[in-house]
Amino acid sequence: DRARFVEGFVIASLVFCTGPLTILGALNDGLGNGADQLLLKSALDGFAAIAFAAAFGWGVAASVVTVLTVQGTLTVLGVVLGDVLPEAHLAAVTATGGVLLVGVAMRLLRLREIAVADLLPALVVAPALVSLVAALR
């Protein structure tokens, strides 16, 4: 019974904390762009949690600690970045996040399998490119 709890905790934590909506939603919420993406993610995760709970039991419910820690940290990071980054950098991060969400939507609708998680480094590259372009002017 303990192994089942641990397996449910680990699987649910990984599934709920590794998707692109986790990172994009928490950062956007911290940047003041609203929690719409986190609300969408919570609805999707809620349906997955029901299925996981049927298979793994209470370990899935315990994964809320991991989700709260990861998403809370990312939201705080978004709040800190919002105070530090110039407006052009925030616009680059927001635009890049929007493009990544299009990739998430295409995956959810099964139109095209885009490896969105592989594109997450673009959230760091976009502001760097804005700095590069500003320096070249």
RAQUICOR-V94431 format. One record per residue. RES is the residue in one small letter. PHI is phi in whole degrees, -180 to 180 (999 if undefined). BURIAL is + if it has 24 or more other ideal C-beta (glycine too) atoms within 12 Angstrom, else -. D_LAST is the distance of its C-alpha to the last C-alpha in Angstrom with 1 decimal. Layout:
res: <RES;RES>
phi: <PHI;PHI>
burial: <BURIAL;BURIAL>
d_last: <D_LAST;D_LAST>
This chain:
res: <d;r;a;r;f;v;e;g;f;v;i;a;s;l;v;f;c;t;g;p;l;t;i;l;g;a;l;n;d;g;l;g;n;g;a;d;q;l;l;l;k;s;a;l;d;g;f;a;a;i;a;f;a;a;a;f;g;w;g;v;a;a;s;v;v;t;v;l;t;v;q;g;t;l;t;v;l;g;v;v;l;g;d;v;l;p;e;a;h;l;a;a;v;t;a;t;g;g;v;l;l;v;g;v;a;m;r;l;l;r;l;r;e;i;a;v;a;d;l;l;p;a;l;v;v;a;p;a;l;v;s;l;v;a;a;l;r>
phi: <999;-67;-63;-66;-62;-64;-62;-64;-62;-67;-63;-64;-62;-66;-66;-80;-112;-109;-80;-61;-65;-60;-71;-64;-65;-67;-64;-63;-64;-66;-78;90;-91;98;-104;-57;-67;-67;-66;-63;-62;-66;-66;-64;-66;-63;-67;-65;-64;-62;-67;-64;-64;-65;-91;-118;82;-69;-60;-67;-66;-69;-67;-60;-64;-66;-62;-62;-65;-67;-68;-65;-64;-66;-67;-63;-60;-63;-64;-66;-64;-63;-85;-102;-76;-66;-58;-64;-68;-64;-64;-66;-66;-64;-65;-64;-61;-63;-66;-65;-67;-62;-63;-62;-62;-64;-67;-64;-84;59;-82;-160;-86;-101;-80;-65;-62;-70;-94;-60;-59;-62;-66;-94;-69;-59;-66;-64;-67;-63;-63;-63;-65;-66;-72;-78;-75>
burial: <-;-;-;-;-;-;-;+;+;-;+;+;+;-;+;+;+;-;+;+;+;+;+;+;+;+;+;+;+;+;+;-;+;-;-;-;+;+;-;+;+;+;-;+;+;-;-;+;+;-;-;+;+;-;-;+;-;-;+;+;-;+;+;+;-;+;+;-;-;+;+;-;-;+;+;-;+;+;-;-;+;+;-;-;+;-;-;-;+;+;-;+;+;+;-;+;+;-;-;+;+;-;+;+;-;-;-;-;-;-;-;-;-;-;-;+;-;-;+;+;-;+;+;-;-;+;+;-;-;+;-;-;-;-;-;-;->
d_last: <63.3;60.9;59.2;58.7;57.1;54.7;53.9;53.2;51.0;48.9;48.6;47.7;45.2;43.4;43.4;42.4;39.6;37.8;36.7;33.2;34.5;35.4;31.9;30.1;32.8;33.0;29.2;29.0;32.1;30.6;27.4;29.6;29.4;33.1;35.6;36.2;35.2;37.4;40.2;39.9;39.9;42.9;44.9;44.2;45.0;48.1;49.6;48.9;50.4;53.6;54.0;53.1;55.5;58.3;57.9;56.9;58.2;57.1;54.4;52.1;52.6;51.8;48.4;47.3;46.8;44.2;42.5;42.4;41.0;38.2;37.1;37.6;35.4;32.6;32.9;32.8;29.7;28.1;29.2;27.7;24.4;24.4;24.7;22.1;19.2;16.7;17.4;14.5;16.0;19.5;18.7;17.5;20.8;22.9;21.7;22.3;25.6;26.6;26.2;28.2;30.8;31.2;32.1;34.6;36.1;36.5;38.3;40.5;41.5;42.1;40.1;38.1;38.1;34.4;34.0;31.9;32.5;30.9;27.7;27.5;25.0;22.4;22.6;21.0;18.7;17.1;15.7;14.6;12.6;11.0;10.2;8.9;6.6;5.5;5.5;3.8;0.0>
